[in-house]
Amino acid sequence: MLVKFHSSVAGEIVMFAPVAHALLEIVGKRCDERGVITAEQVGEAIERLRRAVAAGGSLPLPCDANPPPDRNGSPVEPISLSRRAFPLLDLLQRTQRDDGYILWEAPKDF
């Protein structure tokens, strides 16, 4: 399942639901079918993501801890929290510059 994040001023990004779920939990949001990070909440969301990245940015998210092997059966290195968080963090920062908000939408609660 995909989750679409739409900024009122800075475009949109799409993530797989397990990654979006983990990042929204860090930000302190429920993973409902639709949600919002208001203009007043954007700064706190940025700070929470930054603190999480600083504390364990090289570690994978729980959903990425045991990736399946590639097509040749070789192990795949998990994707780090800092890489997973970057698109949302960037969108939040660009949104904050113009005092905007972010909405997310998914086919169902995730």
N, C-alpha and C positions, 0 to 999 in steps of 0.2 A: 504494500500500500504506500502511496505517496502523500506527502504533506506539502502544501504550497504556502509559502510565506510571502505576503504582499505588503510592501511598504507604501504608505500614502504619498511618499515623496521620492523614493529611491529604487523602484523596480521590484522584482520578485526573485525568489529562489525556490527550488523544489528539493526535498530530501526524502529518503526512505523513512518510514514511520519509526523503526527502532532508534535511529539516530536522532530524529526530531524529538522523540519521547525523552531520550536521555538528556538532550540539551534543554528542553523545556523544564525538565525536573530541576536542573541546575539553576535555571532562571527563577524557579518557584511558581511555575504555572501548571495547571491541570491539562491533561492531554485530551481535551474534548474535541468533538468534530469541528467546532469553530471556536476561535479564541482571539484575544487581543492583548497586545502589549501597548498600553496607552502612552501618550507623549510623556506623562509624568512618571511612568515606570521604566522607560527606555534606559535612563542613566543607571538605575539599580540593576537592570538586566545586564548591561555592559560590565558593570563591576563584578557581578556574580560570575559571569563567564571568564573574565580576566583572572579572578582569584582561583577558579577551578583549573584554568590552564597553567597558572603559576605553580599551583600545588601538585599537579600531576599531568602536565601537558604532553609528556612523552608516553604516558600510559594509554592503552586503548580504552574506549568506552566498553561497558559490560557486553553490549551487543556485538562488539568486534573482537572480543577476547580470544576466541577460537575460530579463526576463519578457515573455511574449507581449503583443501589444497587446490593448486591451479590445475589446468587441463592435463599437465604432464605428471601430476601427482606430487609435485614439489611443494614444500611448505610455503605459505604466504605470510609475510610480515603483517601484523595487525596495523590498522590505521590509527594514529594517535589522536587523543582528545584535541590537541591544538589544531590539527588539520581538519578534524570534523567540525570544530567550533568556528573556524575562520570565516566561512561564508555567512553564517548568522551574525557573528560579531561585526563583520564588515557592513552588513545590511543595517544592523542596529546603529552603528556609528554614523553612517550616511543619513539615516533617518533622524538621528538626534540633531545633526547640524541644521536641519530645516524644521525642527520642532514637529516632526510627524509621529505616526503611530504605525504599528505592524499588526496585521490580521493574519491568522492562519486558517487553513481549511483542509479537511480530510474527508474521505467518504464516510467515515464513522469515527467514534471515539477510539483512541489508540493507546 
